[in-house]
Amino acid sequence: MNIPLERTDGYFEAQMRDSRPPWIKAPPPFITISRESCAGGSALAQLLQQKLAGDGWTTFGGNVISQMLAANHLPEQIARFLPEDSVPEVNATIGEMVGLHPSLWELMQKANQTMRQLAKNGQVILVGRGANFATAGLAGGIHVRLIAPADHRARYYAQRFNVPEAAALAHNAKCDAARRRYVKTHFNADVADPATYDLVINTAHVPLTEAADMVIAHLRAQTPVAA
């Protein structure tokens, strides 16, 4: 699912210029969203940004890679080597041999550093890519995981894209497996471990509007001044 409100206009570079001393402000708030396929991650991010619009919040999903590439003066075509899954080793090796990009390890470190810097600047919603693991240890974060039964998520996908539910089940299972591999490969962690999240929400039972209100209530309880 797409996130129509992602920022692509140099936000990262602008925020890097904030030179306020850290000791005069509370840790800036940020939100990370991990999600099972079709559990509503993109839609929740959009709702949160709308509800927090007056506070200047911005969503970063797939475009965090574009931010990283721009900040490091790397070509945009490298993004295809960095899906939310492990890149096949043969493609990675060929890319490095012909000088298309640095090593995958270096690129992933840069992507993680980009997410950490965005989180340090605050007022961002980071969707996917193990953002809760990339920002581990930073104060001010609310880490959310969205789940739902496989049949519920398959019905949503089947209805939206007019495909059989069996195909929807297979699609979601493939996406979930890819995300598990991504987090295991780059963070040596289990994306489904509930202990790594502040809120785990079953969107089959909790409407997204209510989920957004829950996240914001928790955010404001944690950072009442900044949020």
Contacts in CASP RR format, 6 or more apart in sequence:
PFRMAT RR
TARGET T0000
AUTHOR 0000-0000-0000
METHOD contacts of the structure
MODEL  1
MNIPLERTDGYFEAQMRDSRPPWIKAPPPFITISRESCAGGSALAQLLQQ
KLAGDGWTTFGGNVISQMLAANHLPEQIARFLPEDSVPEVNATIGEMVGL
HPSLWELMQKANQTMRQLAKNGQVILVGRGANFATAGLAGGIHVRLIAPA
DHRARYYAQRFNVPEAAALAHNAKCDAARRRYVKTHFNADVADPATYDLV
INTAHVPLTEAADMVIAHLRAQTPVAA
1 38 0 8 1.000
1 40 0 8 1.000
1 41 0 8 1.000
1 42 0 8 1.000
1 43 0 8 1.000
2 42 0 8 1.000
3 42 0 8 1.000
3 45 0 8 1.000
3 46 0 8 1.000
3 59 0 8 1.000
3 61 0 8 1.000
3 62 0 8 1.000
3 127 0 8 1.000
4 46 0 8 1.000
5 45 0 8 1.000
5 46 0 8 1.000
5 49 0 8 1.000
5 50 0 8 1.000
5 58 0 8 1.000
5 59 0 8 1.000
6 58 0 8 1.000
6 59 0 8 1.000
6 60 0 8 1.000
6 61 0 8 1.000
6 62 0 8 1.000
6 63 0 8 1.000
7 58 0 8 1.000
7 59 0 8 1.000
7 60 0 8 1.000
7 63 0 8 1.000
8 63 0 8 1.000
8 66 0 8 1.000
10 67 0 8 1.000
10 70 0 8 1.000
11 58 0 8 1.000
11 67 0 8 1.000
12 67 0 8 1.000
12 70 0 8 1.000
12 71 0 8 1.000
12 114 0 8 1.000
12 117 0 8 1.000
12 118 0 8 1.000
13 70 0 8 1.000
13 71 0 8 1.000
15 117 0 8 1.000
15 118 0 8 1.000
15 121 0 8 1.000
15 122 0 8 1.000
16 71 0 8 1.000
16 117 0 8 1.000
16 121 0 8 1.000
18 121 0 8 1.000
25 226 0 8 1.000
26 223 0 8 1.000
26 225 0 8 1.000
26 226 0 8 1.000
27 138 0 8 1.000
27 139 0 8 1.000
27 140 0 8 1.000
27 141 0 8 1.000
27 223 0 8 1.000
27 226 0 8 1.000
28 119 0 8 1.000
28 120 0 8 1.000
28 121 0 8 1.000
28 122 0 8 1.000
28 123 0 8 1.000
28 140 0 8 1.000
28 223 0 8 1.000
28 226 0 8 1.000
29 122 0 8 1.000
29 123 0 8 1.000
29 140 0 8 1.000
29 141 0 8 1.000
29 142 0 8 1.000
29 219 0 8 1.000
29 222 0 8 1.000
29 223 0 8 1.000
29 226 0 8 1.000
29 227 0 8 1.000
30 118 0 8 1.000
30 119 0 8 1.000
30 122 0 8 1.000
30 123 0 8 1.000
30 124 0 8 1.000
30 125 0 8 1.000
30 126 0 8 1.000
30 135 0 8 1.000
30 138 0 8 1.000
30 140 0 8 1.000
30 141 0 8 1.000
30 142 0 8 1.000
31 48 0 8 1.000
31 124 0 8 1.000
31 125 0 8 1.000
31 126 0 8 1.000
31 141 0 8 1.000
31 142 0 8 1.000
31 143 0 8 1.000
31 144 0 8 1.000
31 215 0 8 1.000
31 219 0 8 1.000
32 119 0 8 1.000
32 125 0 8 1.000
32 126 0 8 1.000
32 127 0 8 1.000
32 128 0 8 1.000
32 130 0 8 1.000
32 131 0 8 1.000
32 132 0 8 1.000
32 135 0 8 1.000
32 141 0 8 1.000
32 142 0 8 1.000
32 143 0 8 1.000
32 144 0 8 1.000
33 41 0 8 1.000
33 44 0 8 1.000
33 45 0 8 1.000
33 125 0 8 1.000
33 126 0 8 1.000
33 127 0 8 1.000
33 128 0 8 1.000
33 131 0 8 1.000
33 144 0 8 1.000
33 145 0 8 1.000
33 146 0 8 1.000
34 128 0 8 1.000
34 130 0 8 1.000
34 131 0 8 1.000
34 132 0 8 1.000
34 143 0 8 1.000
34 144 0 8 1.000
34 145 0 8 1.000
34 146 0 8 1.000
34 191 0 8 1.000
34 197 0 8 1.000
35 41 0 8 1.000
35 44 0 8 1.000
35 127 0 8 1.000
35 128 0 8 1.000
35 145 0 8 1.000
35 146 0 8 1.000
35 147 0 8 1.000
36 146 0 8 1.000
36 147 0 8 1.000
36 148 0 8 1.000
36 153 0 8 1.000
36 172 0 8 1.000
36 176 0 8 1.000
37 153 0 8 1.000
37 157 0 8 1.000
37 171 0 8 1.000
37 172 0 8 1.000
37 173 0 8 1.000
37 175 0 8 1.000
37 176 0 8 1.000
37 179 0 8 1.000
38 148 0 8 1.000
38 153 0 8 1.000
38 154 0 8 1.000
38 156 0 8 1.000
38 157 0 8 1.000
38 168 0 8 1.000
38 172 0 8 1.000
39 146 0 8 1.000
39 147 0 8 1.000
39 148 0 8 1.000
39 153 0 8 1.000
39 203 0 8 1.000
40 146 0 8 1.000
40 203 0 8 1.000
40 208 0 8 1.000
41 127 0 8 1.000
41 146 0 8 1.000
42 127 0 8 1.000
43 208 0 8 1.000
44 144 0 8 1.000
44 146 0 8 1.000
44 203 0 8 1.000
44 208 0 8 1.000
44 211 0 8 1.000
44 212 0 8 1.000
44 215 0 8 1.000
45 59 0 8 1.000
45 61 0 8 1.000
45 125 0 8 1.000
45 127 0 8 1.000
46 59 0 8 1.000
47 208 0 8 1.000
47 209 0 8 1.000
47 211 0 8 1.000
47 212 0 8 1.000
48 57 0 8 1.000
48 59 0 8 1.000
48 125 0 8 1.000
48 212 0 8 1.000
48 215 0 8 1.000
48 216 0 8 1.000
49 57 0 8 1.000
49 58 0 8 1.000
49 59 0 8 1.000
49 125 0 8 1.000
51 212 0 8 1.000
51 213 0 8 1.000
51 216 0 8 1.000
52 123 0 8 1.000
52 216 0 8 1.000
52 227 0 8 1.000
55 123 0 8 1.000
55 227 0 8 1.000
56 123 0 8 1.000
57 123 0 8 1.000
57 124 0 8 1.000
57 125 0 8 1.000
58 123 0 8 1.000
58 124 0 8 1.000
58 125 0 8 1.000
59 124 0 8 1.000
59 125 0 8 1.000
59 127 0 8 1.000
60 67 0 8 1.000
60 115 0 8 1.000
60 118 0 8 1.000
60 124 0 8 1.000
60 125 0 8 1.000
60 126 0 8 1.000
60 127 0 8 1.000
61 126 0 8 1.000
61 127 0 8 1.000
61 128 0 8 1.000
61 129 0 8 1.000
62 84 0 8 1.000
62 127 0 8 1.000
62 129 0 8 1.000
64 111 0 8 1.000
64 114 0 8 1.000
64 115 0 8 1.000
64 118 0 8 1.000
64 126 0 8 1.000
64 129 0 8 1.000
65 79 0 8 1.000
65 82 0 8 1.000
65 111 0 8 1.000
66 76 0 8 1.000
66 79 0 8 1.000
67 114 0 8 1.000
67 118 0 8 1.000
68 74 0 8 1.000
68 107 0 8 1.000
68 110 0 8 1.000
68 111 0 8 1.000
68 113 0 8 1.000
68 114 0 8 1.000
69 75 0 8 1.000
69 76 0 8 1.000
69 78 0 8 1.000
69 79 0 8 1.000
71 114 0 8 1.000
72 110 0 8 1.000
74 101 0 8 1.000
74 102 0 8 1.000
75 100 0 8 1.000
75 101 0 8 1.000
77 100 0 8 1.000
78 100 0 8 1.000
78 101 0 8 1.000
78 107 0 8 1.000
81 87 0 8 1.000
81 91 0 8 1.000
81 92 0 8 1.000
81 95 0 8 1.000
81 100 0 8 1.000
81 101 0 8 1.000
81 104 0 8 1.000
81 107 0 8 1.000
82 104 0 8 1.000
82 107 0 8 1.000
82 108 0 8 1.000
82 111 0 8 1.000
83 178 0 8 1.000
84 128 0 8 1.000
84 129 0 8 1.000
84 178 0 8 1.000
84 179 0 8 1.000
84 182 0 8 1.000
85 178 0 8 1.000
85 179 0 8 1.000
85 181 0 8 1.000
85 182 0 8 1.000
86 181 0 8 1.000
86 182 0 8 1.000
86 185 0 8 1.000
87 104 0 8 1.000
92 103 0 8 1.000
92 104 0 8 1.000
95 101 0 8 1.000
96 102 0 8 1.000
96 103 0 8 1.000
96 104 0 8 1.000
101 107 0 8 1.000
108 186 0 8 1.000
111 129 0 8 1.000
111 134 0 8 1.000
112 134 0 8 1.000
112 186 0 8 1.000
115 126 0 8 1.000
115 129 0 8 1.000
115 131 0 8 1.000
115 134 0 8 1.000
115 135 0 8 1.000
116 134 0 8 1.000
116 135 0 8 1.000
116 138 0 8 1.000
118 124 0 8 1.000
118 126 0 8 1.000
119 126 0 8 1.000
119 131 0 8 1.000
119 135 0 8 1.000
119 138 0 8 1.000
119 141 0 8 1.000
120 138 0 8 1.000
126 134 0 8 1.000
126 135 0 8 1.000
128 179 0 8 1.000
129 182 0 8 1.000
130 182 0 8 1.000
130 183 0 8 1.000
130 186 0 8 1.000
130 187 0 8 1.000
130 191 0 8 1.000
132 143 0 8 1.000
132 196 0 8 1.000
132 197 0 8 1.000
133 183 0 8 1.000
133 186 0 8 1.000
133 187 0 8 1.000
133 189 0 8 1.000
133 196 0 8 1.000
134 187 0 8 1.000
135 141 0 8 1.000
140 222 0 8 1.000
140 223 0 8 1.000
140 226 0 8 1.000
141 198 0 8 1.000
141 222 0 8 1.000
142 198 0 8 1.000
142 199 0 8 1.000
142 215 0 8 1.000
142 218 0 8 1.000
142 219 0 8 1.000
142 222 0 8 1.000
143 196 0 8 1.000
143 197 0 8 1.000
143 198 0 8 1.000
143 199 0 8 1.000
144 197 0 8 1.000
144 198 0 8 1.000
144 199 0 8 1.000
144 200 0 8 1.000
144 201 0 8 1.000
144 215 0 8 1.000
145 192 0 8 1.000
145 194 0 8 1.000
145 196 0 8 1.000
145 197 0 8 1.000
145 199 0 8 1.000
145 200 0 8 1.000
145 201 0 8 1.000
146 201 0 8 1.000
146 203 0 8 1.000
146 211 0 8 1.000
147 200 0 8 1.000
147 201 0 8 1.000
147 202 0 8 1.000
147 203 0 8 1.000
148 202 0 8 1.000
148 203 0 8 1.000
148 204 0 8 1.000
149 204 0 8 1.000
150 169 0 8 1.000
150 172 0 8 1.000
150 173 0 8 1.000
151 165 0 8 1.000
151 169 0 8 1.000
152 204 0 8 1.000
153 168 0 8 1.000
153 172 0 8 1.000
154 165 0 8 1.000
154 168 0 8 1.000
154 169 0 8 1.000
154 172 0 8 1.000
155 165 0 8 1.000
155 168 0 8 1.000
156 168 0 8 1.000
157 163 0 8 1.000
157 168 0 8 1.000
157 171 0 8 1.000
157 172 0 8 1.000
158 164 0 8 1.000
158 165 0 8 1.000
158 167 0 8 1.000
158 168 0 8 1.000
161 168 0 8 1.000
163 171 0 8 1.000
179 191 0 8 1.000
180 190 0 8 1.000
180 191 0 8 1.000
180 192 0 8 1.000
182 191 0 8 1.000
183 189 0 8 1.000
183 190 0 8 1.000
183 191 0 8 1.000
184 190 0 8 1.000
184 191 0 8 1.000
189 196 0 8 1.000
190 196 0 8 1.000
194 200 0 8 1.000
198 218 0 8 1.000
199 214 0 8 1.000
199 215 0 8 1.000
199 218 0 8 1.000
201 211 0 8 1.000
201 214 0 8 1.000
203 211 0 8 1.000
206 214 0 8 1.000
216 227 0 8 1.000
219 227 0 8 1.000
220 227 0 8 1.000
END
